[in-house]
Amino acid sequence: MTKTRVLGVLLAGGSSRRMGGGDKCLLPLAGRPLIDHCIERLGPQVDRLIISANGDPARFAAWDLPVIADQGSDLGPLGGIAAALDWAAAQTPAWPLIATVPTDAPFLPTDLIARLGTAKSAIGADLACAVRTKNGSERTQPVIGLWPTSLRHDLRDALDEGLRKVDKWTARYSLAQAPFSADNFDPFFNINRREDLAEADRNFRLR
């Protein structure tokens, strides 16, 4: 069976208001920019990586990856996903699937894409997203998922309608959910505040 090619998308377009603004993904964690940790985790799982970010792409020149903008500062993560889907579809050959992750989650599972793909295939779903499970409760991670480029026009239409919530859009389709346990450690720990960055640094020293 031919393996489906997957384009990895690093979502770096957030405003980082709780961090005081700027590029959160460039903040140092364990001596390296946050984005490095995401690349290290996601890179081996996909066939190529790109960065989704607005503003001057030159600030990401050191990573030698394509940088795409979402043409709208008020679109939220869906804007970055839509731009990535458009970019993926325009390549030759086109990418059938993209995988998106935020660049403020430095502990992503190393089997993330495989488990998302398995969950999607198991029920023939349109989309797949990760779910964090802890002590019997579940929390969906809506921007950590697999997206087919065939839905790009639908997503653009939804954005034109004013839709901004990722889970509101995915609810329109069959959505597979891949569970990941956080009972011992949260693989989707995300960094929103300075305190989170300090905690992540402590976690790195303990791992």
N, CA, C and O of each residue as an XYZ file, in Angstrom:
828
protein
N       0.846     -1.196      0.000
C       0.000      0.000      0.000
C       0.884      1.248      0.000
O       1.854      1.332      0.754
N       0.541      2.211     -0.847
C       1.309      3.439     -0.925
C       1.034      4.318      0.287
O      -0.118      4.557      0.647
N       2.096      4.790      0.904
C       1.958      5.643      2.080
C       1.525      7.045      1.655
O       2.090      7.619      0.724
N       0.522      7.592      2.338
C       0.037      8.932      2.039
C       1.061      9.966      2.507
O       1.517      9.930      3.650
N       1.410     10.873      1.621
C       2.355     11.925      1.971
C       1.672     12.951      2.875
O       0.531     13.343      2.631
N       2.372     13.375      3.906
C       1.821     14.330      4.868
C       2.747     15.534      4.973
O       3.952     15.392      5.179
N       2.171     16.709      4.830
C       2.891     17.968      4.990
C       2.694     18.462      6.416
O       1.559     18.663      6.847
N       3.772     18.660      7.147
C       3.682     19.169      8.509
C       3.658     20.686      8.530
O       4.464     21.338      7.866
N       2.733     21.244      9.295
C       2.559     22.695      9.366
C       2.751     23.160     10.804
O       2.033     22.726     11.705
N       3.711     24.032     11.011
C       4.000     24.606     12.324
C       3.257     25.927     12.448
O       3.627     26.915     11.814
N       2.218     25.945     13.258
C       1.388     27.137     13.408
C       2.051     28.117     14.369
O       2.129     27.873     15.573
N       2.527     29.234     13.813
C       3.277     30.214     14.609
C       2.700     31.618     14.460
O       3.422     32.610     14.558
N       1.396     31.690     14.224
C       0.788     32.986     13.938
C       0.089     33.651     15.097
O      -0.550     34.686     14.909
N       0.187     33.094     16.295
C      -0.512     33.678     17.445
C       0.067     35.020     17.864
O       1.223     35.331     17.577
N      -0.753     35.811     18.547
C      -0.322     37.148     18.974
C       0.470     37.136     20.274
O       1.139     38.118     20.597
N       0.404     36.038     21.024
C       1.177     35.878     22.271
C       0.914     37.004     23.263
O       1.845     37.494     23.902
N      -0.329     37.414     23.399
C      -0.649     38.538     24.290
C      -0.270     38.246     25.742
O       0.217     39.125     26.453
N      -0.501     36.997     26.177
C      -0.197     36.660     27.569
C       1.312     36.596     27.841
O       1.752     36.555     28.990
N       2.092     36.590     26.751
C       3.543     36.619     26.879
C       4.088     38.034     26.676
O       5.296     38.259     26.749
N       3.192     38.977     26.423
C       3.635     40.341     26.171
C       3.875     40.647     24.706
O       4.480     41.667     24.374
N       3.403     39.764     23.815
C       3.548     39.985     22.379
C       4.831     39.380     21.833
O       5.636     38.817     22.574
N       5.005     39.506     20.522
C       6.191     38.956     19.866
C       5.995     37.518     19.447
O       4.896     36.972     19.544
N       7.070     36.909     18.981
C       7.034     35.528     18.505
C       7.329     34.569     19.656
O       8.482     34.376     20.042
N       6.286     33.985     20.186
C       6.459     33.045     21.302
C       7.350     31.878     20.901
O       8.132     31.383     21.713
N       7.236     31.437     19.653
C       7.976     30.255     19.221
C       9.485     30.477     19.175
O      10.249     29.520     19.050
N       9.920     31.733     19.274
C      11.351     32.024     19.257
C      11.934     32.174     20.661
O      13.137     32.380     20.815
N      11.087     32.071     21.680
C      11.578     32.154     23.054
C      12.423     30.925     23.388
O      12.148     29.832     22.894
N      13.438     31.097     24.215
C      14.321     29.964     24.521
C      13.718     29.008     25.542
O      13.142     29.422     26.548
N      13.864     27.733     25.258
C      13.484     26.670     26.181
C      14.609     25.644     26.186
O      14.946     25.082     25.144
N      15.184     25.400     27.351
C      16.311     24.474     27.473
C      17.424     24.840     26.492
O      18.070     23.967     25.913
N      17.633     26.138     26.318
C      18.743     26.616     25.499
C      18.477     26.694     24.008
O      19.379     27.021     23.238
N      17.243     26.396     23.582
C      16.905     26.421     22.153
C      15.543     27.064     21.973
O      14.720     27.025     22.888
N      15.282     27.663     20.797
C      13.957     28.245     20.564
C      12.866     27.178     20.638
O      13.077     26.023     20.269
N      11.716     27.587     21.118
C      10.580     26.666     21.208
C      10.320     25.926     19.895
O      10.035     24.729     19.888
N      10.423     26.652     18.795
C      10.111     26.042     17.500
C      11.036     24.872     17.195
O      10.642     23.930     16.507
N      12.271     24.928     17.705
C      13.204     23.819     17.485
C      12.679     22.517     18.082
O      12.819     21.447     17.490
N      12.081     22.621     19.248
C      11.574     21.420     19.912
C      10.409     20.818     19.123
O      10.281     19.598     19.031
N       9.565     21.679     18.556
C       8.444     21.194     17.739
C       8.945     20.544     16.457
O       8.427     19.513     16.030
N       9.959     21.156     15.843
C      10.540     20.579     14.629
C      11.163     19.222     14.921
O      11.014     18.277     14.146
N      11.857     19.138     16.039
C      12.496     17.884     16.426
C      11.472     16.775     16.633
O      11.728     15.615     16.309
N      10.321     17.135     17.170
C       9.271     16.147     17.437
C       8.485     15.786     16.174
O       8.256     14.610     15.894
N       8.077     16.801     15.420
C       7.195     16.557     14.281
C       7.957     16.172     13.020
O       7.481     15.352     12.234
N       9.127     16.752     12.820
C       9.860     16.556     11.566
C      10.001     15.117     11.108
O       9.710     14.822      9.949
N      10.443     14.197     11.983
C      10.613     12.810     11.540
C       9.308     12.098     11.188
O       9.335     11.023     10.589
N       8.182     12.678     11.549
C       6.893     12.019     11.335
C       6.211     12.414     10.028
O       5.244     11.775      9.614
N       6.711     13.466      9.377
C       6.071     13.970      8.167
C       7.092     13.997      7.026
O       8.280     13.749      7.234
N       6.612     14.299      5.827
C       7.478     14.277      4.655
C       8.123     15.631      4.357
O       9.132     15.702      3.655
N       7.539     16.699      4.891
C       8.103     18.030      4.726
C       7.469     18.940      5.772
O       6.371     18.669      6.257
N       8.168     20.021      6.117
C       7.657     20.991      7.081
C       7.556     22.371      6.456
O       8.369     22.751      5.613
N       6.534     23.121      6.888
C       6.433     24.538      6.569
C       6.015     25.276      7.836
O       5.528     24.671      8.792
N       6.213     26.590      7.827
C       5.829     27.439      8.952
C       4.689     28.347      8.523
O       4.757     28.970      7.464
N       3.659     28.427      9.326
C       2.554     29.349      9.083
C       2.692     30.523     10.043
O       2.510     30.368     11.251
N       3.015     31.699      9.506
C       3.230     32.875     10.344
C       3.065     34.132      9.515
O       3.441     34.167      8.344
N       2.503     35.164     10.124
C       2.377     36.450      9.458
C       3.608     37.309      9.766
O       4.441     36.943     10.596
N       3.709     38.446      9.093
C       4.845     39.332      9.322
C       6.034     38.977      8.449
O       5.907     38.213      7.492
N       7.184     39.531      8.781
C       8.395     39.362      7.985
C       8.900     37.921      8.080
O       9.277     37.475      9.163
N       8.914     37.187      6.965
C       9.376     35.790      7.027
C      10.871     35.666      7.292
O      11.350     34.586      7.636
N      11.617     36.771      7.135
C      13.073     36.715      7.309
C      13.463     36.279      8.720
O      14.556     35.747      8.920
N      12.588     36.496      9.696
C      12.946     36.118     11.069
C      13.017     34.608     11.247
O      13.515     34.128     12.266
N      12.526     33.855     10.269
C      12.609     32.397     10.311
C      13.639     31.853      9.316
O      13.661     30.653      9.043
N      14.479     32.718      8.783
C      15.425     32.309      7.745
C      16.358     31.199      8.213
O      16.763     30.358      7.411
N      16.704     31.182      9.498
C      17.648     30.192     10.010
C      17.140     28.760      9.862
O      17.936     27.821      9.868
N      15.848     28.585      9.733
C      15.289     27.232      9.647
C      15.150     26.736      8.215
O      14.877     25.555      8.000
N      15.327     27.598      7.248
C      15.297     27.204      5.836
C      14.042     26.400      5.483
O      14.110     25.370      4.813
N      12.893     26.902      5.957
C      11.605     26.286      5.663
C      10.701     27.313      4.992
O      10.823     28.506      5.270
N       9.794     26.877      4.115
C       8.829     27.823      3.555
C       7.994     28.460      4.656
O       7.578     27.784      5.598
N       7.750     29.756      4.539
C       6.922     30.485      5.506
C       5.731     31.058      4.752
O       5.902     31.794      3.781
N       4.530     30.723      5.197
C       3.326     31.203      4.532
C       2.492     32.032      5.506
O       2.426     31.733      6.698
N       1.861     33.071      4.979
C       0.995     33.937      5.783
C      -0.460     33.591      5.516
O      -0.790     33.023      4.475
N      -1.341     33.940      6.472
C      -2.751     33.583      6.300
C      -3.622     34.741      5.817
O      -4.844     34.610      5.753
N      -3.006     35.867      5.480
C      -3.724     37.005      4.914
C      -4.866     37.514      5.785
O      -5.893     37.962      5.275
N      -4.684     37.444      7.077
C      -5.741     37.956      7.935
C      -5.388     37.799      9.396
O      -5.336     36.679      9.903
N      -5.146     38.896     10.079
C      -4.714     38.818     11.462
C      -5.839     38.418     12.413
O      -5.581     38.078     13.567
N      -7.086     38.456     11.938
C      -8.216     38.157     12.817
C      -8.820     36.781     12.566
O      -9.900     36.478     13.072
N      -8.135     35.948     11.790
C      -8.708     34.669     11.402
C      -8.427     33.556     12.406
O      -9.080     32.513     12.364
N      -7.474     33.756     13.301
C      -7.139     32.731     14.267
C      -6.477     31.531     13.611
O      -6.045     31.613     12.462
N      -6.392     30.408     14.336
C      -5.732     29.225     13.774
C      -6.340     28.741     12.464
O      -5.625     28.208     11.616
N      -7.649     28.916     12.284
C      -8.266     28.479     11.030
C      -7.683     29.193      9.826
O      -7.605     28.620      8.739
N      -7.268     30.453     10.014
C      -6.639     31.180      8.922
C      -5.325     30.545      8.515
O      -5.030     30.421      7.326
N      -4.530     30.140      9.508
C      -3.273     29.468      9.210
C      -3.492     28.117      8.559
O      -2.761     27.735      7.645
N      -4.490     27.398      9.024
C      -4.802     26.097      8.433
C      -5.268     26.257      6.994
O      -4.860     25.495      6.118
N      -6.121     27.245      6.749
C      -6.619     27.486      5.391
C      -5.484     27.836      4.449
O      -5.430     27.333      3.327
N      -4.568     28.701      4.898
C      -3.436     29.086      4.060
C      -2.553     27.886      3.753
O      -2.060     27.740      2.635
N      -2.356     27.030      4.747
C      -1.538     25.835      4.546
C      -2.202     24.872      3.564
O      -1.526     24.271      2.729
N      -3.517     24.725      3.661
C      -4.232     23.856      2.728
C      -4.115     24.384      1.305
O      -3.906     23.613      0.369
N      -4.249     25.697      1.139
C      -4.106     26.296     -0.193
C      -2.705     26.067     -0.744
O      -2.537     25.705     -1.909
N      -1.699     26.281      0.104
C      -0.310     26.104     -0.322
C      -0.061     24.655     -0.707
O       0.571     24.376     -1.726
N      -0.556     23.737      0.108
C      -0.347     22.314     -0.154
C      -0.975     21.886     -1.473
O      -0.394     21.099     -2.221
N      -2.160     22.406     -1.751
C      -2.863     22.039     -2.979
C      -2.195     22.622     -4.219
O      -2.348     22.082     -5.315
N      -1.457     23.714     -4.059
C      -0.826     24.392     -5.195
C       0.518     23.784     -5.587
O       1.078     24.140     -6.624
N       1.044     22.863     -4.761
C       2.333     22.265     -5.065
C       2.186     21.176     -6.128
O       1.090     20.678     -6.384
N       3.317     20.819     -6.739
C       3.322     19.760     -7.752
C       4.321     18.676     -7.323
O       5.528     18.918     -7.308
N       3.821     17.483     -6.975
C       2.407     17.126     -6.859
C       1.797     17.738     -5.593
O       2.502     18.099     -4.651
N       0.482     17.839     -5.606
C      -0.222     18.399     -4.449
C      -0.111     17.453     -3.252
O       0.002     16.236     -3.402
N      -0.146     18.046     -2.077
C      -0.154     17.249     -0.851
C      -1.592     16.861     -0.506
O      -2.449     17.740     -0.417
N      -1.880     15.584     -0.310
C      -3.253     15.182      0.017
C      -3.654     15.510      1.447
O      -4.832     15.730      1.726
N      -2.677     15.544      2.360
C      -2.959     15.771      3.782
C      -1.943     16.737      4.377
O      -0.766     16.729      4.015
N      -2.421     17.568      5.297
C      -1.507     18.338      6.124
C      -1.738     17.957      7.586
O      -2.834     17.551      7.975
N      -0.698     18.095      8.367
C      -0.791     17.887      9.809
C      -0.388     19.186     10.482
O       0.687     19.717     10.204
N      -1.231     19.704     11.359
C      -0.932     20.973     12.008
C      -0.657     20.775     13.495
O      -1.293     19.963     14.167
N       0.323     21.554     13.990
C       0.620     21.578     15.419
C       0.957     23.010     15.808
O       1.477     23.757     14.979
N       0.679     23.413     17.036
C       1.089     24.736     17.504
C       2.567     24.707     17.881
O       3.095     23.664     18.267
N       3.221     25.840     17.770
C       4.649     25.887     18.093
C       4.904     26.226     19.552
O       6.033     26.541     19.927
N       3.870     26.163     20.377
C       4.062     26.361     21.815
C       3.853     25.063     22.592
O       3.608     25.086     23.799
N       3.953     23.922     21.886
C       3.780     22.606     22.515
C       5.052     21.790     22.286
O       5.136     21.057     21.301
N       6.036     21.901     23.169
C       7.348     21.291     22.921
C       7.471     19.806     23.230
O       8.528     19.219     23.002
N       6.403     19.182     23.751
C       6.492     17.773     24.144
C       5.591     16.884     23.280
O       5.114     15.854     23.757
N       5.359     17.252     22.057
C       4.463     16.497     21.182
C       4.843     15.020     21.107
O       6.030     14.693     21.108
N       3.858     14.124     21.041
C       4.162     12.691     20.939
C       4.943     12.374     19.667
O       4.687     12.952     18.611
N       5.887     11.459     19.776
C       6.683     11.082     18.608
C       5.932     10.118     17.688
O       6.413      9.806     16.598
N       4.766      9.646     18.113
C       3.928      8.805     17.259
C       2.609      9.508     16.922
O       1.613      8.858     16.603
N       2.617     10.824     16.994
C       1.394     11.609     16.795
C       0.744     11.342     15.439
O      -0.444     11.028     15.374
N       1.510     11.464     14.364
C       0.932     11.346     13.023
C       0.441      9.929     12.755
O      -0.616      9.740     12.153
N       1.195      8.942     13.194
C       0.775      7.554     12.987
C      -0.553      7.278     13.670
O      -1.426      6.628     13.094
N      -0.710      7.763     14.883
C      -1.940      7.490     15.622
C      -3.116      8.300     15.099
O      -4.250      7.821     15.115
N      -2.863      9.513     14.639
C      -3.926     10.287     13.991
C      -4.372      9.589     12.710
O      -5.568      9.480     12.443
N      -3.411      9.119     11.923
C      -3.746      8.433     10.673
C      -4.518      7.151     10.910
O      -5.459      6.841     10.179
N      -4.124      6.406     11.930
C      -4.827      5.159     12.259
C      -6.267      5.442     12.681
O      -7.192      4.747     12.262
N      -6.449      6.465     13.511
C      -7.796      6.817     13.975
C      -8.669      7.252     12.806
O      -9.845      6.895     12.734
N      -8.090      8.023     11.895
C      -8.844      8.510     10.733
C      -9.250      7.355      9.818
O     -10.392      7.278      9.363
N      -8.291      6.456      9.556
C      -8.570      5.337      8.658
C      -9.564      4.350      9.265
O     -10.362      3.751      8.544
N      -9.521      4.180     10.568
C     -10.350      3.171     11.229
C     -11.833      3.391     11.003
O     -12.602      2.434     10.912
N     -12.240      4.661     10.911
C     -13.667      4.934     10.718
C     -13.940      5.673      9.409
O     -15.063      6.113      9.159
N     -12.898      5.806      8.570
C     -13.073      6.499      7.300
C     -13.481      7.948      7.476
O     -14.302      8.463      6.718
N     -12.906      8.610      8.481
C     -13.291      9.983      8.813
C     -12.695     10.991      7.828
O     -11.719     10.707      7.134
N     -13.308     12.164      7.789
C     -12.780     13.256      6.962
C     -11.534     13.861      7.589
O     -10.579     14.201      6.890
N     -11.549     13.992      8.921
C     -10.500     14.675      9.661
C     -10.127     13.852     10.886
O     -10.838     12.924     11.271
N      -8.998     14.209     11.491
C      -8.620     13.579     12.751
C      -7.971     14.621     13.642
O      -7.254     15.502     13.168
N      -8.229     14.511     14.944
C      -7.565     15.406     15.891
C      -7.133     14.613     17.113
O      -7.611     13.505     17.355
N      -6.227     15.196     17.873
C      -5.742     14.551     19.095
C      -6.662     14.881     20.266
O      -7.292     15.937     20.306
N      -6.721     13.964     21.204
C      -7.492     14.154     22.424
C      -6.601     13.801     23.610
O      -6.009     12.723     23.654
N      -6.514     14.703     24.554
C      -5.762     14.434     25.778
C      -6.695     13.798     26.793
O      -7.771     14.327     27.069
N      -6.287     12.660     27.350
C      -7.079     11.992     28.381
C      -6.313     12.046     29.704
O      -5.102     11.834     29.748
N      -7.043     12.332     30.771
C      -6.409     12.383     32.091
C      -7.446     12.062     33.151
O      -8.489     12.709     33.241
N      -7.140     11.049     33.954
C      -8.027     10.654     35.058
C      -9.472     10.464     34.600
O     -10.413     10.847     35.295
N      -9.628      9.868     33.421
C     -10.958      9.573     32.914
C     -11.643     10.692     32.166
O     -12.713     10.481     31.595
N     -11.055     11.882     32.151
C     -11.646     12.999     31.407
C     -10.905     13.198     30.084
O      -9.765     12.763     29.924
N     -11.565     13.853     29.152
C     -10.983     14.070     27.836
C     -11.010     15.551     27.483
O     -11.931     16.282     27.848
N      -9.973     15.972     26.762
C      -9.932     17.342     26.271
C      -9.405     17.330     24.845
O      -8.259     16.953     24.601
N     -10.238     17.740     23.914
C      -9.857     17.763     22.506
C      -8.796     18.828     22.245
O      -8.838     19.924     22.805
N      -7.851     18.480     21.387
C      -6.811     19.411     20.949
C      -7.121     19.773     19.483
O      -6.561     19.159     18.575
N      -7.996     20.749     19.240
C      -8.556     20.943     17.901
C      -7.559     21.344     16.821
O      -7.797     21.065     15.646
N      -6.448     21.991     17.182
C      -5.509     22.404     16.127
C      -4.412     21.376     15.889
O      -3.562     21.566     15.020
N      -4.424     20.282     16.658
C      -3.447     19.217     16.443
C      -4.160     18.112     15.681
O      -4.846     17.280     16.275
N      -3.997     18.109     14.375
C      -4.776     17.158     13.599
C      -4.336     16.989     12.163
O      -3.383     17.616     11.700
N      -5.055     16.126     11.475
C      -4.852     15.847     10.049
C      -5.999     16.451      9.257
O      -7.168     16.290      9.608
N      -5.645     17.155      8.173
C      -6.619     17.870      7.357
C      -6.413     17.555      5.879
O      -5.304     17.733      5.376
N      -7.442     17.091      5.161
C      -7.300     16.835      3.727
C      -7.382     18.141      2.934
O      -8.213     18.999      3.230
N      -6.537     18.285      1.948
C      -6.547     19.506      1.133
C      -7.844     19.632      0.332
O      -8.191     20.724     -0.120
N      -8.555     18.528      0.156
C      -9.809     18.572     -0.603
C     -10.876     19.434      0.070
O     -11.857     19.817     -0.569
N     -10.687     19.744      1.376
C     -11.672     20.561      2.088
C     -11.303     22.046      2.119
O     -11.948     22.828      2.816
N     -10.280     22.434      1.375
C      -9.801     23.823      1.473
C     -10.839     24.837      1.043
O     -10.956     25.899      1.654
N     -11.603     24.526     -0.010
C     -12.611     25.486     -0.473
C     -13.736     25.627      0.551
O     -14.244     26.725      0.781
N     -14.112     24.516      1.156
C     -15.132     24.571      2.205
C     -14.674     25.436      3.368
O     -15.460     26.199      3.930
N     -13.400     25.318      3.728
C     -12.883     26.103      4.838
C     -12.838     27.585      4.491
O     -13.170     28.426      5.326
N     -12.438     27.910      3.286
C     -12.437     29.318      2.863
C     -13.851     29.892      2.905
O     -14.051     31.031      3.329
N     -14.824     29.108      2.468
C     -16.214     29.563      2.518
C     -16.644     29.805      3.966
O     -17.338     30.778      4.261
N     -16.231     28.920      4.854
C     -16.587     29.063      6.263
C     -15.961     30.325      6.855
O     -16.606     31.027      7.634
N     -14.733     30.614      6.500
C     -14.083     31.834      6.975
C     -14.800     33.073      6.453
O     -14.958     34.061      7.170
N     -15.229     33.008      5.206
C     -15.981     34.128      4.628
C     -17.304     34.335      5.359
O     -17.812     35.453      5.445
N     -17.860     33.233      5.889
C     -19.102     33.323      6.663
C     -18.873     33.927      8.055
O     -19.827     34.286      8.746
N     -17.612     34.035      8.456
C     -17.298     34.567      9.775
C     -16.923     33.524     10.808
O     -16.697     33.861     11.970
N     -16.853     32.254     10.405
C     -16.498     31.197     11.345
C     -15.042     31.350     11.771
O     -14.170     31.584     10.933
N     -14.773     31.217     13.085
C     -13.409     31.374     13.584
C     -12.981     30.237     14.511
O     -11.785     30.065     14.749
N     -13.908     29.471     15.031
C     -13.593     28.406     15.974
C     -13.281     27.105     15.224
O     -14.070     26.642     14.401
N     -12.116     26.528     15.528
C     -11.712     25.307     14.846
C     -12.727     24.190     15.069
O     -13.120     23.511     14.121
N     -13.155     23.996     16.324
C     -14.067     22.884     16.597
C     -15.451     23.084     15.985
O     -16.160     22.112     15.725
N     -15.835     24.329     15.755
C     -17.114     24.581     15.084
C     -17.051     24.135     13.635
O     -18.040     23.654     13.080
N     -15.881     24.295     13.023
C     -15.745     23.872     11.624
C     -15.607     22.354     11.524
O     -16.249     21.730     10.679
N     -14.778     21.756     12.378
C     -14.608     20.308     12.288
C     -15.893     19.557     12.612
O     -16.069     18.416     12.184
N     -16.792     20.188     13.366
C     -18.061     19.545     13.707
C     -18.943     19.327     12.480
O     -19.912     18.570     12.535
N     -18.612     19.981     11.388
C     -19.386     19.813     10.155
C     -19.044     18.513      9.425
O     -19.714     18.152      8.457
N     -18.010     17.813      9.881
C     -17.505     16.635      9.174
C     -17.363     15.466     10.139
O     -17.504     15.623     11.352
N     -17.084     14.297      9.583
C     -16.782     13.164     10.453
C     -15.363     13.343     10.985
O     -14.418     13.504     10.213
N     -15.226     13.314     12.281
C     -13.962     13.618     12.943
C     -13.522     12.444     13.799
O     -14.220     12.045     14.731
N     -12.363     11.897     13.478
C     -11.780     10.843     14.301
C     -10.961     11.481     15.414
O     -10.349     12.532     15.227
N     -10.958     10.835     16.571
C     -10.210     11.352     17.703
C      -9.204     10.315     18.174
O      -9.561      9.174     18.470
N      -7.953     10.721     18.240
C      -6.884      9.834     18.693
C      -6.529     10.193     20.131
O      -6.045     11.298     20.378
N      -6.755      9.292     21.086
C      -6.489      9.610     22.498
C      -5.017      9.456     22.863
O      -4.334      8.540     22.406
N      -4.551     10.376     23.698
C      -3.192     10.332     24.229
C      -3.276     10.577     25.730
O      -3.842     11.575     26.175
N      -2.713      9.667     26.498
C      -2.795      9.784     27.950
C      -1.902     10.892     28.492
O      -0.756     11.058     28.075
N      -2.465     11.646     29.437
C      -1.698     12.666     30.159
C      -1.679     12.361     31.648
O      -1.444     13.251     32.465
N      -1.927     11.101     32.003
C      -1.972     10.728     33.418
C      -0.625     10.955     34.101
O      -0.570     11.408     35.244
N       0.460     10.637     33.393
C       1.796     10.802     33.978
C       2.485     12.070     33.491
O       3.230     12.706     34.237
N       2.235     12.433     32.241
C       2.843     13.637     31.669
C       1.981     14.104     30.511
O       1.513     13.287     29.718
N       1.766     15.403     30.404
C       0.912     15.960     29.357
C       1.723     16.188     28.082
O       2.544     17.104     28.040
N       1.512     15.371     27.036
C       2.275     15.557     25.799
C       1.869     16.812     25.033
O       2.563     17.237     24.110
N       0.740     17.401     25.423
C       0.265     18.605     24.743
C       0.378     19.846     25.638
O      -0.300     20.851     25.420
N       1.244     19.751     26.642
C       1.507     20.919     27.485
C       1.868     22.101     26.591
O       2.812     22.034     25.805
N       1.101     23.185     26.722
C       1.388     24.336     25.867
C       1.780     25.543     26.708
O       1.378     25.681     27.863
N       2.559     26.394     26.108
C       3.162     27.515     26.819
C       2.459     28.806     26.429
O       2.571     29.274     25.296
N       1.738     29.369     27.377
C       1.016     30.620     27.138
C       1.572     31.780     27.953
O       1.486     32.938     27.546
N       2.148     31.451     29.117
C       2.638     32.490     30.027
C       4.086     32.202     30.409
O       4.607     31.116     30.158
N       4.714     33.185     31.013
C       6.105     33.009     31.451
C       6.215     31.866     32.454
O       7.206     31.135     32.471
N       5.184     31.720     33.292
C       5.201     30.643     34.260
C       5.201     29.275     33.567
O       5.845     28.337     34.037
N       4.477     29.170     32.451
C       4.456     27.917     31.698
C       5.833     27.607     31.121
O       6.262     26.453     31.096
N       6.512     28.640     30.661
C       7.847     28.449     30.098
C       8.806     27.933     31.171
O       9.622     27.048     30.917
N       8.696     28.495     32.364
C       9.544     28.039     33.470
C       9.228     26.593     33.840
O      10.134     25.811     34.130
N       7.929     26.235     33.830
C       7.547     24.858     34.147
C       8.056     23.889     33.089
O       8.532     22.800     33.411
N       7.952     24.292     31.817
C       8.456     23.444     30.737
C       9.959     23.228     30.868
O      10.461     22.133     30.612
N      10.668     24.269     31.266
C      12.108     24.145     31.456
C      12.427     23.147     32.566
O      13.364     22.358     32.447
N      11.649     23.184     33.642
C      11.837     22.213     34.721
C      11.544     20.800     34.236
O      12.240     19.855     34.608
N      10.513     20.654     33.404
C      10.165     19.337     32.885
C      11.281     18.771     32.020
O      11.551     17.570     32.053
N      11.931     19.637     31.243
C      13.048     19.179     30.427
C      14.189     18.652     31.284
O      14.825     17.658     30.936
N      14.438     19.302     32.373
C      15.532     18.872     33.240
C      15.213     17.543     33.933
O      16.123     16.795     34.289
N      13.926     17.252     34.122
C      13.519     16.018     34.797
C      13.408     14.829     33.851
O      13.439     13.683     34.299
N      13.279     15.080     32.560
C      13.048     14.006     31.592
C      14.345     13.320     31.197
O      14.331     12.391     30.389
